[in-house]
Amino acid sequence: MAEIRRVVRHLHTAGTGRDGEPEEELVAEGADDAHPRAGAPPEGDGLGDLVERLAERAADEAESATPAGGPSGPPPADAATLAAAEQVRVRMQAGAAPAGLRRLAEALAGAEAATVTDAVAPVVPRQRTASESPAPLTDVVAAVRTESFLVLEGHRPTEIAAAVDGLARAGLRVAVTAADLARLDAVAPTVDRLPALTGPEQRELRLLLATATPARRDQAGREIPPPPAFPPVDEIRALCANAAGAARARTGVPDLLRDVLTTLDEPRLAAVASVARAVRAALDALGPREDSWVWPLLPDLVHSRHRPVFDALRSASAAALTLADRSRDLPLVTLVGALPPHAHELLVDFREYLDSGGRARRRFRNGVQREVQPVLDLIRVGGQVPADARSVHAAVLHVELAGRLTAVDEGCRALGIPTPNDVGDLRALVTGLDLVDEAARAVGQLRHDVLFLHPTSPIAVPDLAAAERVAAGILEVAEHGSAPEAAARLDAIADGLAGDAPLAELVEGHRAAVEALRARDDHAYEAALAALAPARRAAADQARCDELLARLRAEDPEAARAYADGRGFVWSVPLESLLSRLPADDVLDAVVVLDAAELSVERLLVAAAAPRLLAVADAHSADTGPTVLGALQRAEAPVVAPPRPPDPGGRVVRLPTARRPEAPRREQAGA
């Protein structure tokens, strides 16, 4: 950032001395660091330095221009410059530095880093030789697309007006400004003031206009029902399937279930639907079919095969789980040998003896203790032979649990299902058996009810797969009605979506959905819903576009017309007015300064008005000091020359190739 500090220091310290020679003042490196200006942006910020130096120069120029004894305060022109500097400070403190001014500071810093070799940089741009100067550009519009700063050199007023008109036709929002108001008469403006829309609203409107299609414009004013107005695809699919039953009946293809259900009265149909709903809930509770032992077991139970074994297993597993839960807080029980067959009865008798107030004795044992003692010697509760009521109770539960688990293992092997390895497996087994039993009973109830739906009912439910199909068919009819009812409902939905408007005036996706409902085509309805999403977005975009255009048309009809035609606008504004009230971000695309060679360098703050700055250099203008044009030349802004045909009367004279000797550079003070 040292380079940018050198640039801005010389911008505000250089003046014009005798014979037009620039006067320079040496500034010690780091001098400003010791005395930062109060309220200025943080030191080291190149853009902040540039703004502060330009503001200081404007204040100095205003003070020197004030006549002695005259009114205090700067003249109006410099007041506008100081106002622009204050606006830039506010934006920088808000974290939104103007893009054009930031790019200018970077360009000046880059040019300084590439050319400065001494301690102090020259004020007037170094004159380039013919071999160093790049060829000038000729297309202003093309140059603006790639460059942030341009110098329009040698353009006549009519050519400047044509270039500005070309920028507007390319879609750019251009402000043409000058301190000399007479220069503004050469450029015809298209707007008298900036549009009332904010920068983001202008960007949104331009994007909506650029992406507009004839189909989207045709949707203007057409309303699309909100998404909740369109029934889900699953519901329409079921209604179409039910409505198709009437068509199958007319074509001779029977649908026995629907034909039987349509003969039932409402209470009877509701009762059958309740059974079918219970079947569906019970089957859904069984979970996925893959790697499951419950689904292979269910068909056998539906036909009452293995029912005694199943009931015994269910009872044994439930009892085993209860015993396991009761033994959870008791001491660990282990066996040191095989128990005799009557061990459980002996332990139960001894537990009842202890619970009734008896106690274990080492000597003079009673008959109950003498009989159970051989069994107690084979049991360890917490590592000890059971001798009190709690330890004997734990031993009893252990023996009972072992017997129940043996029955569980035998039942699982008989039914071909996995045996439990721990309490978690046992709990899952009990839950699964309960679900299977509930599902088997629900399917059995459905088979019974369907069999007696009608005295001559031809419907049969021979297996589990048939029960699932029948349950689904019953629920379709119960929830979506019979074939005539489903057809009537589809027509009602179509009429509600169409409304009073003719079908041809509906949006394409909207019209396709209505036609699909009337044709009983669920696939076409699903495709229409998919097409409605982009149609709804397009309608919303067109409505927003029309809203913004209406607001703009109320403020400035010409600006609205230019936006609608895909063009930008041209705004002629005096320089003082532009600096006094800088436009907000993203309101202008370019600023054309007509008298850049005559404006002092502090007017560079006009670069804060737009991201691009075009300076017009007269054919006979010469840079004699720190001006706006000189600063852009210092930043090596590309030059754009008007494309003029060669003079047919001229004669080309080829001179020997020679390089003009450069004028000796004046040594700077203190070098």
Salt bridges, closest charged atoms under 4 A:
GLU29 OE1 - ARG9 NH1 3.78
ASP32 OD2 - ARG9 NE 3.01
ASP32 OD2 - ARG53 NH2 2.20
GLU52 OE1 - ARG37 NH1 3.40
GLU52 OE2 - ARG89 NE 2.75
GLU56 OE2 - ARG37 NH1 3.88
GLU56 OE1 - ARG53 NH1 3.42
GLU61 OE2 - ARG57 NH2 3.66
GLU86 OE1 - ARG89 NH1 2.80
GLU106 OE2 - ARG102 NE 3.98
GLU112 OE1 - ARG634 NH2 3.12
GLU132 OE1 - ARG126 NH1 3.50
GLU159 OE2 - ARG156 NH1 3.26
GLU159 OE1 - ARG644 NH2 2.77
ASP165 OD2 - ARG169 NE 2.84
ASP180 OD2 - ARG183 NE 3.85
GLU201 OE2 - ARG551 NH1 3.12
GLU204 OE2 - ARG544 NE 3.06
ASP234 OD1 - ARG237 NH1 3.02
GLU235 OE2 - ARG489 NH2 3.02
ASP255 OD2 - ARG248 NH2 2.83
ASP255 OD2 - ARG258 NH1 2.40
ASP300 OD1 - ARG305 NH2 2.99
ASP311 OD1 - ARG307 NH1 3.14
ASP325 OD1 - ARG328 NH2 2.91
ASP325 OD1 - ARG427 NH2 3.18
GLU400 OE2 - HIS344 NE2 2.98
ASP434 OD1 - ARG314 NE 2.82
ASP437 OD1 - ARG307 NH1 2.84
ASP437 OD2 - ARG314 NH1 3.63
ASP437 OD2 - ARG441 NE 2.91
ASP449 OD1 - HIS448 ND1 3.33
GLU468 OE1 - ARG289 NH2 2.81
GLU476 OE1 - ARG258 NH2 3.10
GLU479 OE2 - ARG280 NH2 3.56
ASP491 OD1 - ARG520 NH1 2.88
ASP495 OD1 - ARG518 NH2 2.97
ASP522 OD2 - ARG237 NE 3.31
GLU526 OE1 - ARG237 NH2 3.35
GLU547 OE1 - ARG544 NH1 3.33
GLU558 OE1 - ARG561 NH1 2.49
ASP565 OD2 - ARG567 NH2 3.77
GLU576 OE2 - ARG603 NH1 3.60
ASP585 OD1 - ARG91 NH1 3.60
ASP586 OD1 - ARG173 NH2 2.96
ASP586 OD2 - ARG203 NH1 2.13
ASP589 OD1 - ARG173 NH2 2.85
ASP589 OD2 - ARG206 NH2 3.63
GLU598 OE2 - ARG183 NH2 2.63
GLU602 OE1 - ARG57 NE 2.94
ASP618 OD2 - ARG183 NH2 3.50
GLU636 OE2 - ARG128 NH2 3.29
GLU662 OE2 - ARG659 NH2 3.89
